[in-house]
Amino acid sequence: DRLAYYLNAYNAFVLAAVRDHCPITNVQEFYAGGGFFWRISFWMGGEPITLTDLQSQKIRSVMQSNPAIHFARVGAAKGFLPLRPEAYVSDRLKDQLNEVVESALKSEEMAKRVGDELHLSEIFDWYKSDFVKPEDWVKRHAPALVSDKVKVTFMPFDWRLNGACP
């Protein structure tokens, strides 16, 4: 229940931040040093919280060692998956996260095979400790992407806004 709640809150806060700070074209350039995620505060449970704090203090504490969480959070940039058309709900969360993994591994911005190389989003590098060996994690979920002698390359992350401000 808490994980679904925190994921929905995170994604709603991202949408609110984009709405409130339009026009922006790149979430990383809005504030210096990626401040979009750590300078903007939202009220949650009667206290202010940033996106970075929500991720590190709330979501990671209940993520149940499931790296799919990194694809469920929407960061408003092209390098993230688009927002799902439905909220996360506790009784379907496992299935919803499996759907997110499937979407991520079908997205060339997240993972693609180029010859014998596996090109992965920097998300896999940033959270390498959660994925353990990213190529093994990808192979479990999308075997066709990984060759026997795989070389992993991390693709530059695209921080441009994944839509247009109204």
C-alpha positions in Angstrom: 0.0 0.0 0.0 2.8 2.4 1.0 4.8 1.7 -2.2 1.8 2.4 -4.5 1.0 5.5 -2.5 4.6 6.8 -2.7 5.0 6.1 -6.4 1.7 7.9 -7.2 2.7 10.8 -5.0 6.1 11.0 -6.7 4.6 11.0 -10.2 1.9 13.5 -9.2 4.5 15.9 -7.7 6.6 15.7 -10.9 3.5 16.7 -12.9 2.8 19.5 -10.5 6.4 20.8 -10.6 6.4 20.9 -14.4 3.0 22.6 -14.4 4.1 25.2 -11.9 7.4 26.0 -13.5 6.4 26.1 -17.2 7.8 27.0 -19.6 10.7 24.6 -19.2 12.4 22.4 -21.8 14.9 20.4 -19.7 14.3 19.3 -16.1 18.1 19.1 -15.4 18.7 22.7 -16.5 15.8 24.3 -14.7 17.8 24.6 -11.5 21.6 24.1 -11.4 22.8 20.7 -10.5 19.5 18.9 -11.1 17.7 21.1 -8.6 14.3 20.2 -10.1 14.5 17.0 -8.0 16.0 18.4 -4.8 15.1 22.1 -4.5 11.3 22.0 -5.1 9.4 20.9 -2.0 5.9 19.5 -1.8 3.6 19.0 1.2 3.2 15.3 2.3 1.9 14.3 5.6 2.0 17.9 6.9 5.7 18.3 6.1 7.7 19.5 3.1 9.5 16.9 1.0 11.5 17.0 -2.2 11.4 14.4 -5.0 14.9 13.3 -4.0 13.9 12.8 -0.4 10.7 11.1 -1.4 12.7 8.6 -3.5 15.5 8.0 -1.0 13.6 8.1 2.3 10.2 6.7 1.4 10.3 4.8 -1.9 13.6 3.0 -1.5 12.7 2.0 2.1 9.7 0.0 0.8 10.8 -1.0 -2.7 11.2 -4.6 -1.7 14.5 -5.0 -3.7 12.6 -4.6 -6.9 14.6 -2.5 -9.4 11.4 -2.0 -11.5 10.7 0.9 -9.2 13.2 2.9 -11.1 11.1 2.7 -14.2 7.8 3.3 -12.3 8.9 6.8 -11.2 8.3 9.4 -13.9 10.8 12.2 -14.0 9.2 14.3 -16.8 12.3 13.8 -19.0 12.5 11.8 -22.3 15.0 9.4 -20.6 12.2 8.1 -18.3 9.2 6.1 -19.3 6.0 8.1 -20.0 3.4 8.3 -17.3 1.1 5.3 -17.1 -2.6 5.9 -17.8 -3.5 4.4 -14.4 -2.5 4.9 -10.8 -0.5 2.2 -9.0 -2.7 0.2 -6.7 -1.5 -2.3 -4.0 -3.6 -5.3 -5.1 -2.2 -5.0 -8.7 1.2 -3.5 -8.0 3.2 -6.6 -8.8 1.5 -6.9 -12.2 1.8 -3.2 -12.8 5.6 -3.3 -12.1 6.0 -6.3 -14.4 4.2 -4.2 -17.1 6.6 -1.3 -16.5 9.6 -3.6 -16.9 8.2 -4.9 -20.1 7.6 -1.4 -21.4 11.1 -0.3 -20.3 12.8 -3.2 -22.1 10.8 -2.5 -25.3 11.9 1.2 -25.2 15.1 1.9 -27.1 15.8 4.8 -24.7 16.1 2.2 -21.9 17.7 -0.9 -23.6 18.7 -1.9 -27.1 21.0 -4.4 -28.6 23.5 -3.2 -31.2 25.4 -6.1 -32.5 26.9 -7.9 -29.5 26.6 -4.7 -27.4 23.8 -4.0 -24.9 23.1 -0.3 -24.7 21.4 0.6 -21.5 19.9 3.8 -20.0 22.1 5.4 -17.4 19.4 4.5 -14.9 21.0 1.0 -14.9 24.3 2.6 -14.0 23.0 5.0 -11.4 21.2 2.2 -9.6 23.7 -0.6 -10.4 23.6 -1.9 -6.8 19.9 -2.5 -7.2 20.2 -4.3 -10.6 23.4 -6.1 -9.4 24.6 -7.0 -12.9 22.4 -5.0 -15.2 23.0 -7.4 -18.2 21.9 -10.4 -16.1 18.8 -8.5 -15.0 17.9 -7.6 -18.6 18.6 -11.2 -19.7 16.1 -12.5 -17.2 13.4 -10.2 -18.5 14.3 -9.8 -22.2 16.7 -12.6 -23.2 16.7 -11.5 -26.9 18.5 -8.3 -25.9 21.6 -10.0 -24.5 24.1 -12.0 -26.4 26.5 -14.6 -24.8 29.5 -12.2 -25.0 27.8 -9.0 -24.1 29.5 -5.7 -23.7 27.4 -3.1 -21.8 27.4 0.5 -22.7 25.4 3.2 -20.9 23.7 5.7 -23.1 23.6 9.4 -22.2 20.4 10.3 -20.4 18.0 12.6 -22.2 16.9 15.2 -19.7 14.7 17.2 -22.2 11.1 17.5 -21.1 9.1 14.6 -22.5 6.2 16.9 -23.6 5.4 20.5 -24.1 4.4 23.0 -21.4 1.0 24.5 -22.1 
